[in-house]
Amino acid sequence: MAFNSADINSFQDIWVFCEQREGKLVNTDFELISEGRKLADERGSKLVGILLGHKVGEIAKELGGYGADKIIVCDHPDLKFYTTDAYARVLCDAVMEEKPEVILIGATNIGRDLGPRCAARLHTGLTADCTHLDIDMKKYVDFLSTSSTLDVASMSFPMADTNLKMTRPAFGGHLMATIICPRFRPCMSTVRPGVMKKSEFSQAKADACEIELRQVALSKEDLKTKVVDIVKEAKKIVDLIGAEIIVSVGRGISKDVEGGIALAEKLADAFGNGVVGGSRAVIDSGWLPADHQVGQTGKTVHPKVYVALGISGAIQHKAGMQDSELIIAVNKDETAPIFDCADYGITGDLFQIVPMMIEAVIEGKNA
């Protein structure tokens, strides 16, 4: 039977595209498998990971430890390195044959290239850069109640709706939009790294996970590009998502930008292995590079300690850091919204307070 994306009743199961680089799984895979497990439980379907590469069968079992029921391994020499042509062909062939209802892809450089290409070939929609996913309507309504300004109690919802609700920032992060794909399958979404929480690894689940080796047929006609060599650029990029300590600066450093950033760096160093982040205002002003941005339009982080210096706490910024284990805020404005989510709040000039914080941290560590 020919593939028909409009025949929605013939589709089932939740799929996660599992990205590997140089034979190693990326952290986004575990986040998406964990989130996919929740969606599969809501839908009452299987969770399947699909892994493309060469000689990657040995790493597939680890994905089962985060909740996958089955991993489809597509192994071929031409899949060792990512190319759009090869990966799109293999993934689309598998989808057309197996017909998954949902496909989740990490919004990485690879995922942002692969997702749209596959969606076009499969004649379905794609919601990019998602930060929240739901299938069960009641859970979606609960999400709206706690994360939006809508008067949910006065609204009516189609409670039987089982479409994937894909929520993402819109209009530069000033609004959140929820998108559904009711007439075509699969529902496809690229998901921002760091926004979904990784579940605990279970060896028992890993052992129970089914591994299916899928035959891959690739011809020279399928491949318009060939990776000859990979050269890595030596560039220092801050790892906000993996950091345990983040010290972020906001517009409050405007009277002495270099001095404010220097204080943040000293405080991060005092904590040990801390990194410096920034609000959107700081990035837009060119005070820090874009990879330092925390927020809906930046990176979503979950560090053990998050220190906000001179950040007012716009909803877009809070959405990217409010799940931190401990939040410390310093701001001259005692009514700043950042204090609503802070565990500890200090009202005052950050240029006077941060040196005292650095001294206190150093003394505490020495003691």
TIKE-869786 format. One record per residue: z, y, x of N, C-alpha, C in turn; residue in one letter. Coordinates in steps of 0.1 Angstrom, whole numbers, padded with zeros to 4 digits, always signed. Layout:
% residues N
ZYXZYXZYXA;...
END
This chain:
% residues 367
+0000-0012+0008+0000+0000+0000+0000+0012+0009M;-0008+0022+0005-0009+0035+0013+0004+0042+0012A;+0007+0050+0022+0019+0058+0022+0017+0070+0013F;+0027+0072+0004+0027+0082-0006+0040+0089-0006N;+0041+0101+0000+0054+0108+0001+0059+0112-0013S;+0051+0113-0023+0055+0117-0036+0061+0106-0044A;+0059+0093-0040+0065+0082-0047+0080+0080-0042D;+0088+0089-0047+0102+0091-0041+0110+0078-0044I;+0107+0071-0054+0116+0059-0058+0114+0047-0048N;+0103+0048-0040+0101+0037-0030+0108+0039-0017S;+0116+0050-0016+0122+0053-0003+0137+0050-0004F;+0143+0046+0007+0157+0043+0008+0162+0044+0022Q;+0175+0044+0024+0182+0044+0037+0182+0058+0043D;+0192+0060+0052+0193+0072+0060+0189+0069+0074I;+0180+0077+0080+0176+0075+0094+0181+0086+0102W;+0184+0083+0115+0187+0093+0125+0178+0091+0137V;+0171+0101+0141+0163+0100+0153+0173+0102+0165F;+0174+0092+0173+0183+0092+0184+0176+0096+0198C;+0179+0107+0202+0172+0113+0214+0179+0107+0227E;+0170+0103+0236+0175+0100+0250+0168+0107+0260Q;+0174+0110+0271+0168+0117+0282+0171+0109+0295R;+0161+0105+0302+0162+0097+0314+0171+0085+0312E;+0169+0079+0300+0177+0066+0297+0191+0068+0293G;+0195+0081+0290+0209+0083+0285+0209+0090+0272K;+0217+0086+0263+0219+0092+0250+0225+0106+0251L;+0221+0115+0242+0227+0128+0242+0238+0129+0232V;+0247+0138+0233+0259+0139+0225+0255+0142+0210N;+0244+0148+0208+0239+0151+0194+0237+0138+0186T;+0233+0128+0193+0231+0115+0187+0243+0110+0180D;+0255+0111+0187+0267+0106+0181+0272+0115+0169F;+0269+0128+0170+0273+0137+0160+0264+0134+0147E;+0251+0131+0149+0243+0128+0137+0245+0115+0131L;+0248+0105+0140+0252+0092+0135+0265+0093+0126I;+0274+0100+0131+0287+0102+0124+0285+0109+0111S;+0277+0119+0110+0273+0126+0098+0265+0117+0089E;+0255+0110+0095+0247+0101+0087+0255+0090+0080G;+0266+0086+0087+0274+0076+0081+0280+0081+0067R;+0285+0093+0068+0290+0099+0055+0280+0100+0044K;+0268+0105+0048+0257+0106+0038+0253+0092+0033L;+0252+0082+0041+0249+0069+0037+0259+0063+0027A;+0272+0066+0030+0283+0061+0021+0282+0068+0008D;+0278+0082+0008+0276+0089-0005+0265+0083-0013E;+0254+0079-0006+0242+0074-0013+0243+0060-0016R;+0252+0052-0009+0252+0038-0010+0241+0031-0004G;+0237+0036+0008+0225+0031+0015+0229+0027+0030S;+0220+0022+0037+0222+0018+0051+0219+0030+0060K;+0226+0030+0071+0224+0040+0081+0217+0034+0093L;+0205+0039+0096+0196+0033+0106+0193+0044+0117V;+0195+0040+0129+0191+0049+0140+0178+0044+0146G;+0169+0053+0150+0157+0049+0156+0156+0055+0170I;+0154+0047+0180+0155+0051+0194+0142+0048+0201L;+0136+0058+0207+0123+0057+0214+0126+0059+0229L;+0119+0051+0237+0120+0052+0251+0115+0040+0258G;+0118+0038+0271+0114+0027+0279+0126+0021+0286H;+0129+0008+0283+0140+0001+0288+0153+0007+0283K;+0154+0010+0270+0166+0017+0265+0174+0008+0255V;+0170-0005+0255+0177-0014+0246+0191-0016+0249G;+0195-0014+0261+0209-0016+0265+0219-0005+0260E;+0213+0007+0258+0222+0018+0253+0222+0019+0238I;+0215+0010+0231+0214+0012+0216+0227+0008+0210A;+0234-0002+0215+0246-0007+0208+0257+0004+0207K;+0257+0013+0216+0267+0024+0216+0266+0032+0203E;+0254+0033+0198+0252+0041+0186+0259+0035+0174L;+0260+0021+0174+0266+0014+0163+0281+0017+0163G;+0287+0021+0174+0301+0024+0175+0305+0036+0167G;+0295+0044+0164+0298+0057+0156+0293+0055+0141Y;+0289+0043+0137+0287+0041+0123+0273+0036+0119G;+0264+0034+0128+0251+0029+0125+0251+0014+0121A;+0244+0011+0110+0243-0003+0106+0232-0011+0114D;+0222-0003+0118+0211-0009+0125+0204+0001+0134K;+0200-0003+0146+0192+0006+0155+0178-0001+0157I;+0168+0007+0154+0154+0003+0157+0150+0008+0170I;+0147-0001+0179+0144+0003+0193+0129+0002+0195V;+0122+0013+0198+0108+0013+0201+0106+0015+0216C;+0102+0004+0223+0102+0004+0237+0088+0003+0242D;+0084+0013+0251+0070+0013+0256+0070+0022+0268H;+0063+0019+0279+0062+0027+0290+0058+0042+0288P;+0049+0044+0278+0045+0057+0275+0055+0065+0267D;+0067+0059+0264+0078+0066+0257+0089+0069+0266L;+0087+0067+0279+0098+0069+0289+0102+0084+0289K;+0092+0093+0289+0094+0107+0288+0088+0112+0275F;+0094+0122+0270+0090+0128+0257+0076+0135+0258Y;+0067+0131+0249+0055+0138+0247+0054+0139+0231T;+0049+0150+0227+0047+0152+0212+0038+0141+0206T;+0027+0138+0212+0017+0129+0207+0023+0115+0205D;+0029+0110+0216+0034+0096+0215+0046+0095+0206A;+0055+0103+0207+0067+0102+0198+0064+0104+0184Y;+0056+0114+0181+0052+0117+0167+0044+0105+0161A;+0036+0099+0169+0028+0087+0164+0037+0076+0161R;+0046+0072+0170+0055+0061+0169+0065+0063+0157V;+0071+0075+0157+0081+0077+0146+0074+0077+0132L;+0062+0084+0131+0056+0084+0118+0051+0070+0114C;+0046+0062+0123+0042+0049+0120+0054+0041+0114D;+0066+0042+0120+0078+0035+0116+0082+0040+0102A;+0081+0053+0100+0085+0059+0087+0076+0055+0076V;+0063+0055+0078+0053+0050+0068+0055+0036+0064M;+0060+0028+0074+0062+0013+0071+0075+0011+0064E;+0086+0017+0069+0099+0014+0064+0104+0023+0052E;+0098+0035+0052+0101+0045+0041+0116+0049+0039K;+0122+0055+0049+0135+0060+0048+0136+0072+0039P;+0147+0074+0032+0148+0085+0022+0152+0098+0029E;+0159+0097+0040+0164+0109+0048+0162+0107+0063V;+0157+0117+0070+0156+0116+0084+0163+0128+0090I;+0173+0126+0099+0180+0136+0106+0176+0137+0121L;+0173+0148+0126+0169+0150+0139+0177+0162+0145I;+0182+0160+0157+0189+0171+0164+0180+0183+0167G;+0186+0195+0165+0178+0207+0167+0178+0211+0181A;+0174+0202+0190+0173+0204+0204+0159+0208+0207T;+0155+0211+0220+0142+0215+0223+0132+0204+0218N;+0136+0191+0220+0127+0180+0216+0127+0179+0201I;+0138+0180+0194+0139+0178+0180+0131+0189+0173G;+0132+0202+0178+0125+0213+0172+0110+0212+0173R;+0105+0204+0183+0091+0202+0185+0086+0190+0176D;+0095+0179+0176+0091+0167+0170+0092+0168+0154L;+0102+0174+0149+0105+0174+0135+0093+0180+0127G;+0089+0192+0130+0078+0198+0122+0065+0190+0123P;+0062+0185+0135+0050+0177+0136+0050+0165+0127R;+0062+0158+0127+0063+0146+0118+0062+0150+0103C;+0069+0160+0100+0069+0165+0086+0055+0168+0081A;+0047+0174+0089+0033+0177+0085+0025+0164+0083A;+0027+0155+0092+0019+0142+0091+0024+0134+0079R;+0037+0135+0076+0042+0127+0065+0041+0134+0051L;+0036+0147+0051+0034+0154+0039+0047+0156+0032H;+0057+0161+0039+0070+0163+0033+0076+0176+0039T;+0087+0180+0034+0093+0192+0038+0103+0190+0050G;+0106+0201+0057+0116+0201+0068+0125+0213+0067L;+0138+0211+0067+0147+0222+0068+0153+0223+0082T;+0150+0234+0089+0154+0235+0103+0167+0241+0105A;+0174+0237+0116+0186+0243+0121+0198+0243+0111D;+0200+0231+0104+0210+0230+0094+0224+0230+0100C;+0234+0235+0093+0247+0235+0097+0257+0227+0087T;+0251+0223+0076+0259+0215+0066+0250+0207+0058H;+0254+0194+0055+0246+0185+0047+0255+0178+0037L;+0249+0176+0025+0256+0169+0014+0246+0162+0006D;+0250+0150+0000+0242+0143-0010+0250+0144-0023I;+0262+0140-0023+0271+0140-0035+0273+0155-0040D;+0269+0157-0052+0270+0171-0058+0284+0176-0058M;+0294+0168-0061+0308+0172-0062+0313+0177-0048K;+0309+0170-0038+0313+0175-0024+0306+0188-0021K;+0293+0189-0026+0286+0202-0023+0293+0213-0030Y;+0297+0211-0042+0304+0222-0050+0317+0225-0043V;+0324+0215-0038+0337+0218-0031+0334+0226-0018D;+0323+0223-0012+0319+0231+0000+0316+0246-0003F;+0309+0248-0014+0307+0261-0019+0319+0269-0022L;+0329+0262-0028+0342+0268-0032+0349+0274-0020S;+0348+0267-0009+0356+0271+0003+0349+0279+0013T;+0335+0278+0012+0327+0284+0023+0317+0295+0018S;+0319+0299+0006+0310+0309+0001+0317+0319-0008S;+0311+0330-0011+0317+0341-0020+0312+0339-0034T;+0306+0328-0038+0301+0325-0051+0313+0322-0060L;+0312+0326-0073+0322+0323-0083+0318+0309-0089D;+0321+0299-0081+0317+0285-0085+0322+0281-0098V;+0334+0285-0102+0340+0281-0115+0332+0285-0127A;+0325+0296-0125+0317+0301-0137+0302+0296-0137S;+0299+0287-0127+0286+0282-0125+0285+0268-0130M;+0273+0264-0134+0270+0250-0138+0261+0243-0128S;+0264+0231-0125+0256+0223-0115+0251+0210-0121F;+0239+0206-0117+0234+0192-0121+0241+0181-0113P;+0252+0177-0118+0261+0168-0111+0255+0154-0107M;+0244+0151-0114+0238+0138-0111+0227+0139-0100A;+0225+0151-0095+0215+0154-0085+0219+0147-0072D;+0210+0138-0067+0212+0131-0054+0203+0135-0043T;+0196+0147-0044+0188+0152-0033+0197+0156-0022N;+0192+0155-0010+0199+0160+0002+0200+0175+0001L;+0212+0181+0001+0214+0195+0001+0216+0200+0016K;+0206+0207+0020+0205+0211+0035+0208+0226+0036M;+0220+0229+0042+0224+0243+0043+0222+0249+0057T;+0216+0261+0057+0213+0267+0070+0214+0282+0070R;+0217+0289+0081+0217+0303+0081+0203+0309+0078P;+0203+0320+0071+0191+0327+0068+0192+0342+0070A;+0181+0349+0071+0181+0364+0073+0190+0368+0085F;+0188+0361+0096+0196+0364+0108+0210+0361+0107G;+0214+0351+0099+0227+0347+0098+0236+0354+0088G;+0229+0364+0081+0237+0372+0071+0239+0365+0058H;+0231+0355+0055+0232+0346+0043+0231+0332+0047L;+0237+0323+0038+0235+0309+0040+0226+0304+0028M;+0216+0296+0031+0207+0291+0021+0208+0276+0021A;+0208+0270+0009+0208+0256+0007+0194+0252+0001T;+0188+0243+0008+0174+0239+0005+0174+0224+0001I;+0166+0221-0009+0164+0207-0013+0149+0204-0013I;+0146+0191-0012+0132+0186-0012+0131+0176-0023C;+0129+0180-0036+0130+0171-0047+0118+0163-0050P;+0106+0167-0045+0094+0160-0050+0088+0151-0039R;+0093+0152-0027+0087+0144-0016+0098+0137-0008F;+0094+0127-0001+0103+0119+0008+0095+0116+0021R;+0102+0115+0032+0116+0116+0033+0121+0131+0033P;+0134+0133+0030+0140+0146+0032+0142+0147+0047C;+0137+0158+0053+0139+0159+0068+0147+0171+0072M;+0155+0170+0081+0164+0181+0086+0166+0180+0101S;+0164+0192+0107+0169+0193+0121+0183+0199+0120T;+0193+0194+0128+0207+0198+0127+0211+0204+0140V;+0217+0215+0139+0222+0222+0151+0232+0214+0159R;+0230+0213+0172+0240+0206+0180+0254+0212+0179P;+0264+0204+0178+0278+0209+0179+0284+0212+0165G;+0276+0212+0154+0282+0216+0141+0288+0204+0134V;+0283+0192+0136+0288+0180+0130+0299+0173+0139M;+0310+0169+0133+0320+0163+0141+0317+0148+0144K;+0319+0145+0157+0317+0131+0161+0329+0123+0157K;+0327+0111+0151+0338+0102+0147+0343+0095+0159S;+0354+0088+0157+0359+0079+0168+0350+0067+0170E;+0349+0064+0183+0340+0052+0187+0348+0039+0183F;+0341+0030+0177+0347+0017+0174+0339+0006+0180S;+0345-0002+0189+0338-0013+0195+0334-0024+0186Q;+0343-0026+0175+0340-0036+0165+0327-0032+0158A;+0325-0019+0155+0313-0015+0148+0301-0016+0157K;+0303-0013+0170+0292-0015+0180+0287-0029+0181A;+0297-0038+0181+0294-0053+0182+0286-0058+0169D;+0290-0052+0158+0284-0056+0145+0270-0050+0142A;+0267-0040+0150+0254-0032+0148+0242-0041+0151C;+0233-0041+0141+0220-0049+0143+0210-0041+0152E;+0204-0048+0161+0194-0042+0170+0181-0048+0167I;+0171-0040+0163+0158-0045+0159+0148-0039+0169E;+0140-0048+0176+0130-0044+0185+0117-0043+0178L;+0111-0031+0178+0099-0028+0170+0087-0028+0180R;+0076-0035+0176+0064-0035+0185+0058-0021+0184Q;+0054-0016+0195+0047-0003+0196+0033-0005+0201V;+0024+0001+0194+0010+0001+0198+0005+0015+0200A;+0003+0018+0213-0002+0032+0217-0015+0030+0225L;-0025+0037+0221-0038+0037+0229-0040+0050+0236S;-0050+0050+0245-0053+0062+0252-0057+0073+0243K;-0063+0070+0232-0068+0080+0222-0056+0087+0215E;-0044+0080+0215-0032+0085+0209-0025+0096+0217D;-0028+0095+0230-0021+0104+0240-0030+0115+0246L;-0027+0127+0242-0035+0138+0247-0029+0144+0259K;-0016+0141+0262-0009+0146+0274-0002+0135+0281T;+0000+0137+0294+0007+0127+0302+0016+0134+0311K;+0029+0129+0312+0039+0135+0320+0037+0129+0334V;+0034+0137+0344+0032+0133+0357+0045+0133+0365V;+0052+0144+0363+0065+0146+0371+0074+0155+0363D;+0087+0154+0365+0096+0163+0359+0104+0171+0370I;+0103+0184+0370+0110+0192+0380+0120+0200+0373V;+0133+0198+0377+0144+0205+0370+0146+0219+0377K;+0148+0229+0369+0151+0242+0374+0166+0243+0377E;+0169+0248+0388+0184+0250+0391+0188+0263+0385A;+0194+0262+0373+0198+0274+0365+0212+0271+0359K;+0220+0280+0361+0234+0279+0356+0234+0283+0342K;+0237+0273+0333+0238+0276+0319+0252+0272+0314I;+0258+0281+0306+0272+0278+0302+0272+0267+0291V;+0281+0258+0292+0282+0247+0283+0294+0251+0273D;+0290+0258+0262+0300+0262+0252+0304+0250+0244L;+0295+0242+0240+0298+0231+0231+0307+0221+0237I;+0306+0219+0250+0315+0209+0256+0328+0215+0262G;+0330+0228+0261+0341+0234+0267+0354+0232+0259A;+0365+0231+0267+0378+0229+0260+0385+0243+0259E;+0381+0252+0267+0387+0266+0267+0376+0276+0266I;+0375+0284+0256+0365+0295+0255+0372+0308+0253I;+0368+0318+0261+0373+0332+0260+0361+0340+0256V;+0360+0345+0244+0349+0353+0239+0352+0367+0238S;+0341+0375+0241+0343+0390+0240+0334+0395+0229V;+0338+0407+0223+0330+0413+0212+0328+0427+0215G;+0324+0435+0205+0321+0449+0206+0333+0457+0212R;+0345+0452+0212+0356+0459+0217+0356+0461+0232G;+0347+0455+0239+0346+0458+0254+0336+0469+0257I;+0331+0476+0246+0321+0486+0248+0324+0498+0257S;+0337+0501+0258+0341+0513+0267+0340+0509+0282K;+0340+0496+0285+0339+0492+0299+0334+0478+0298D;+0321+0476+0297+0315+0463+0294+0317+0454+0306V;+0314+0458+0318+0316+0450+0330+0331+0446+0332E;+0339+0456+0330+0354+0453+0331+0359+0444+0321G;+0354+0445+0309+0358+0435+0298+0353+0421+0301G;+0341+0420+0305+0336+0406+0309+0344+0400+0321I;+0347+0409+0330+0354+0404+0342+0368+0400+0338A;+0375+0407+0329+0388+0402+0324+0387+0389+0317L;+0376+0387+0309+0374+0374+0302+0372+0363+0312A;+0365+0366+0322+0363+0355+0332+0375+0352+0340E;+0384+0362+0342+0396+0359+0349+0406+0351+0340K;+0406+0355+0327+0415+0347+0318+0410+0333+0317L;+0397+0331+0316+0391+0317+0315+0395+0309+0328A;+0394+0316+0339+0397+0309+0352+0412+0306+0353D;+0420+0315+0347+0435+0313+0348+0438+0300+0339A;+0432+0299+0328+0434+0287+0320+0430+0274+0327F;+0419+0275+0335+0413+0264+0342+0402+0258+0334G;+0390+0258+0340+0378+0252+0334+0374+0259+0321N;+0378+0272+0320+0374+0279+0308+0360+0286+0310G;+0353+0289+0298+0340+0295+0299+0341+0308+0290V;+0331+0317+0293+0331+0329+0285+0320+0329+0275V;+0324+0333+0263+0314+0334+0252+0313+0348+0247G;+0305+0350+0237+0303+0363+0231+0299+0363+0217G;+0302+0374+0210+0297+0376+0196+0282+0380+0196S;+0276+0380+0184+0262+0384+0184+0260+0398+0188R;+0270+0407+0185+0268+0421+0190+0267+0422+0205A;+0275+0414+0212+0274+0414+0227+0261+0409+0232V;+0256+0398+0226+0243+0392+0230+0232+0402+0227I;+0232+0408+0215+0221+0417+0211+0221+0430+0219D;+0233+0433+0224+0234+0445+0233+0229+0442+0248S;+0227+0429+0250+0223+0425+0264+0234+0424+0274G;+0247+0424+0269+0258+0423+0278+0260+0409+0284W;+0256+0399+0276+0257+0385+0281+0244+0378+0277L;+0240+0367+0284+0228+0360+0280+0230+0353+0267P;+0219+0349+0261+0219+0343+0248+0227+0329+0247A;+0227+0322+0258+0234+0309+0258+0249+0310+0257D;+0254+0323+0257+0269+0325+0256+0273+0328+0241H;+0263+0329+0232+0266+0333+0219+0273+0322+0210Q;+0284+0326+0204+0291+0318+0194+0289+0323+0180V;+0286+0314+0171+0284+0319+0157+0273+0311+0150G;+0270+0315+0138+0260+0308+0130+0247+0308+0136Q;+0243+0320+0142+0230+0321+0149+0231+0318+0164T;+0243+0314+0168+0245+0310+0182+0249+0295+0183G;+0261+0292+0189+0265+0278+0190+0278+0277+0182K;+0280+0265+0176+0292+0262+0169+0301+0254+0178T;+0313+0258+0180+0322+0252+0190+0335+0247+0184V;+0341+0238+0191+0354+0232+0186+0363+0230+0199H;+0366+0241+0206+0374+0239+0218+0389+0237+0214P;+0397+0233+0224+0411+0232+0222+0417+0246+0221K;+0412+0256+0229+0417+0270+0228+0405+0279+0227V;+0406+0288+0217+0395+0298+0216+0402+0312+0216Y;+0399+0320+0225+0405+0334+0226+0394+0344+0223V;+0396+0352+0212+0387+0362+0208+0392+0376+0212A;+0385+0382+0221+0389+0395+0226+0379+0406+0221L;+0385+0415+0213+0377+0426+0207+0366+0422+0198G;+0369+0411+0191+0359+0405+0181+0365+0408+0167I;+0357+0415+0159+0363+0418+0145+0364+0406+0136S;+0355+0396+0138+0356+0384+0130+0347+0384+0118G;+0334+0388+0120+0325+0387+0109+0323+0372+0105A;+0319+0370+0092+0319+0356+0087+0309+0348+0095I;+0299+0354+0101+0289+0346+0109+0296+0341+0122Q;+0305+0349+0127+0311+0345+0140+0322+0334+0137H;+0330+0337+0126+0340+0327+0123+0335+0314+0119K;+0323+0313+0113+0317+0300+0110+0314+0292+0122A;+0313+0298+0134+0310+0291+0146+0322+0287+0154G;+0334+0292+0151+0346+0289+0159+0358+0286+0151M;+0358+0286+0138+0370+0285+0130+0377+0271+0131Q;+0369+0261+0135+0375+0248+0136+0381+0245+0150D;+0383+0255+0158+0389+0254+0171+0404+0250+0169S;+0410+0242+0178+0423+0237+0176+0433+0248+0177E;+0431+0258+0185+0441+0269+0186+0433+0282+0188L;+0435+0292+0180+0428+0304+0180+0437+0316+0183I;+0434+0324+0194+0442+0335+0198+0433+0347+0197I;+0437+0358+0189+0429+0369+0187+0436+0382+0192A;+0428+0390+0199+0433+0403+0204+0423+0414+0198V;+0429+0424+0191+0421+0434+0185+0429+0446+0182N;+0424+0458+0183+0431+0470+0181+0433+0472+0166K;+0424+0467+0157+0425+0469+0143+0433+0457+0137D;+0445+0461+0132+0453+0450+0126+0448+0444+0113E;+0438+0450+0107+0431+0445+0095+0419+0437+0098T;+0416+0435+0111+0403+0428+0115+0403+0414+0109A;+0392+0409+0103+0391+0396+0097+0394+0384+0106P;+0393+0386+0119+0395+0376+0129+0410+0371+0128I;+0419+0379+0124+0433+0375+0123+0435+0366+0111F;+0426+0365+0102+0428+0356+0090+0427+0341+0095D;+0419+0338+0105+0418+0324+0110+0425+0322+0123C;+0432+0332+0129+0439+0331+0141+0452+0324+0140A;+0456+0316+0149+0470+0310+0150+0479+0320+0156D;+0474+0328+0165+0482+0339+0171+0474+0352+0172Y;+0479+0363+0167+0472+0375+0167+0480+0386+0175G;+0473+0393+0183+0479+0404+0191+0472+0417+0188I;+0479+0427+0182+0472+0440+0179+0474+0449+0191T;+0463+0454+0197+0464+0463+0208+0451+0463+0216G;+0451+0472+0226+0439+0473+0235+0438+0461+0244D;+0427+0455+0243+0425+0442+0252+0425+0445+0266L;+0422+0458+0271+0422+0461+0285+0436+0462+0290F;+0446+0464+0281+0460+0464+0285+0466+0450+0283Q;+0462+0443+0273+0468+0431+0269+0464+0419+0278I;+0451+0418+0281+0445+0407+0288+0451+0405+0302V;+0453+0416+0310+0460+0414+0323+0474+0407+0321P;+0481+0411+0311+0494+0405+0308+0493+0390+0304M;+0482+0387+0297+0479+0373+0293+0476+0365+0306M;+0468+0371+0315+0464+0363+0327+0477+0361+0335I;+0485+0371+0336+0498+0369+0344+0507+0358+0338E;+0508+0359+0324+0516+0349+0317+0511+0335+0319A;+0498+0333+0318+0492+0320+0320+0494+0314+0334V;+0492+0323+0344+0494+0318+0358+0509+0315+0360I;+0518+0323+0355+0532+0320+0356+0536+0307+0349E;+0530+0305+0337+0533+0293+0330+0528+0280+0337G;+0517+0281+0343+0511+0270+0350+0519+0267+0363K;+0524+0277+0370+0532+0276+0382+0545+0270+0379N;+0551+0273+0367+0564+0268+0363+0563+0253+0359A;
END
